[in-house]
Every structure is written in C-alpha cells, then in structure tokens.
C-alpha cells in the first residue's frame, strides 16, 4: 500500500518532470518498479477527450477541466504481489506527527474492471487531501500483447469522487485496451 500522499506525490513529480521524462514516485519493490519501453496499453476514449502525456514506461491522461483528475498506465518490469484482501484505506493524517485524527485505517472490498479483455482487481489507495484527489490503483497485472509477449502493468486513477465515481472509475479502467 502506498502512503496517503502517494497521489499528490505522483502528480507533483509528474508535473515537475513531465516534459523530458517521468519517474516513479516513492520507493517500490524491484518486482514492481517502472520499466522503460513501449507501452502496449492505451485508452482511445481518454485520448479523444483528455490530454495524453507519454513518457518512458508511462502514459498519463489528464482531465483538462481538472488537472488533479487523471489515469496513468505504468509498465512494470515484472509481476507484483497478489494480495489476499484489499489494502486498508489510511485516513488523511493518520500516523502523521502532530495529527489529532482519531480515524483509524479501515477495510474495503476489492472492485474489478475488465481491462484489455481480462478482469483486474482495483482498490482505493488513499483518501486524498485538500491538495489532491483520492487515489485508486489496480493490482499489478499481466497482459499478453498481440505479439505473444507477457508484460506487466499497474493503472493509477485520481478522481474527484463526484456523483457515481465508482462507475466513472470503472469506465476509465475499462476503456484501457491493447494497441
């Protein structure tokens, strides 16, 4: 599970470095660190209505109406862990020095979407903050490309959680397909 500020950190790093390249924010395990190379997944639906930013190992689709709302497809260098249950949601400020938040991490259930023809589980990774939207992430998953090669991906979504946001996130994830 990523720290609560992961979505904001991801966005800040991406904005600071987006022109020449993008880096993976935060520490990751070697099995799930970002890799360079062509990305075989994309979202034609988001390409038509959002700004697409392509860099080594990542494509970001950013909502022009709200730059805090985006979908990012990250190519990984190997398979990631398969979790038995969805990670706990960590409330904003929990564990921070000086925080008086009494709200403790709480359970959530897996959600799933069909991505490039296969069922992929996803979860809410944080509650966001006043400076960023809540973050959602798929588990790392494998895709067999059109050339028969197996590649590994993770998809991140930051959403304003307006209206039926779970349906909206599902639609964004389900729009991702093989090139």
MIPA-967610 format. One record per residue (C-alpha): residue in one letter; x negated, y, z negated. Coordinates in steps of 0.001 Angstrom, whole numbers, padded with zeros to 6 digits, always signed. Layout:
REM residues N
AXYZ/...
REM end
This chain:
REM residues 179
X+000000+000000+000000/X-001278+003458+000845/X-001402+006269-001725/X+001644+008590-001848/X-000131+011329+000082/X-001009+008986+002974/X+001495+010535+005402/X+000234+014060+004679/X-003397+012942+004830/X-002726+011145+008116/X-001123+014282+009556/X-003825+016651+008265/X-006663+014527+009608/X-004887+014074+012927/X-004322+017819+013337/X-007905+018657+012349/X-009436+016158+014769/X-006706+015571+017359/X-008406+017279+020272/X-011571+015178+020676/X-010502+012054+018794/X-008635+010748+015803/X-009929+008956+012751/X-008236+006515+010462/X-007359+008269+007205/X-008221+006735+003884/X-010017+003516+003167/X-008833+000390+004910/X-009942-003191+004777/X-012163-004393+007648/X-009345-006586+008996/X-007049-003602+009469/X-009370-000764+010349/X-008657+001080+013582/X-010399-000023+016726/X-011284+001846+019883/X-009980+000807+023270/X-006899+000948+025424/X-003546+000651+023689/X-001115-001761+025310/X+001903-000485+023342/X+003736+002758+024019/X+007174+004359+023722/X+008581+005565+027052/X+011606+007049+025234/X+009436+009185+022947/X+007092+010101+025822/X+010060+011742+027571/X+011131+013913+024630/X+008155+014303+022258/X+004550+015372+022665/X+002227+012376+023129/X-001356+012577+021903/X-003567+009693+022930/X-006968+009114+021363/X-009262+006151+020790/X-007171+003417+019236/X-004090+005540+018530/X-001131+007206+020219/X+000918+009790+018312/X+004328+011010+019409/X+005136+014292+017637/X+008598+015835+017496/X+008225+019357+018975/X+011021+020597+016688/X+009183+019410+013558/X+005501+018510+013684/X+005897+016626+010390/X+008058+014034+012150/X+006104+011581+014272/X+005477+007987+015281/X+001887+006728+015536/X+000805+003436+017089/X-002580+002259+015788/X-004547-000552+017376/X-006339-002645+014742/X-009458-004764+015012/X-007847-007884+013536/X-004863-009316+011700/X-003774-007696+008485/X-002367-009242+005349/X+001085-010825+005365/X+002880-009740+002206/X+005437-011882+000387/X+007544-008846-000501/X+007685-005214+000471/X+005309-002946-001499/X+006727-000848-004306/X+007647+002741-003448/X+005480+005071-005512/X+007317+008253-006551/X+005736+011620-005844/X+003200+012493-008533/X+003228+009085-010220/X-000160+008443-011803/X-001465+011919-010994/X-003288+013619-013887/X-001042+016219-015479/X+002118+014852-013872/X+005067+014541-016227/X+007102+012416-013818/X+008959+009684-015664/X+009983+007914-012461/X+008065+004649-012000/X+007314+002733-008776/X+010378+000805-007645/X+011234-002150-005443/X+012501-002003-001896/X+013561-004589+000605/X+011990-005206+003998/X+013579-003662+007055/X+012910-005073+010501/X+012983-003906+014097/X+012412-005524+017462/X+009113-004163+018788/X+007956-005284+022252/X+010378-008225+022085/X+009466-009513+018628/X+010818-008970+015133/X+008457-006853+012988/X+008940-006010+009300/X+008547-002464+008018/X+008874-000591+004735/X+008803+002863+003179/X+005249+003567+002057/X+005842+006809+000142/X+008447+009429-000759/X+006667+012307+000939/X+006254+015664-000774/X+007144+019289-000289/X+004415+019413+002372/X+005136+016197+004278/X+007950+013856+005195/X+008280+010354+003716/X+006131+007732+005426/X+007156+004330+006768/X+004907+001591+008116/X+005139-001748+009849/X+003082-004624+008604/X+000082-005213+010843/X+001361-007452+013662/X+000032-009337+016657/X+001140-008785+020257/X+000230-010897+023266/X-000495-008500+026129/X+000525-009054+029746/X-002984-010410+030385/X-002548-013010+027606/X-004856-011271+025135/X-003826-011030+021450/X-004041-007529+019976/X-003102-006249+016524/X-001144-003101+015736/X+000452-001069+012974/X+003071+001615+013575/X+003491+004572+011229/X+006519+006864+011121/X+007004+010082+009166/X+010674+011011+009018/X+012691+013841+007519/X+015245+011220+006408/X+018184+013230+007727/X+021528+011551+008477/X+021261+007842+009238/X+017469+007906+009084/X+017055+004115+008805/X+018872+003713+012127/X+016766+006524+013628/X+013516+004888+012468/X+014716+001534+013810/X+015443+003172+017184/X+011993+004781+017265/X+010285+001490+016421/X+012468-000451+018854/X+011504+001965+021649/X+007909+000667+021480/X+007082-001799+024249/X+004223-003287+026225/X+002784-001286+029117/
REM end
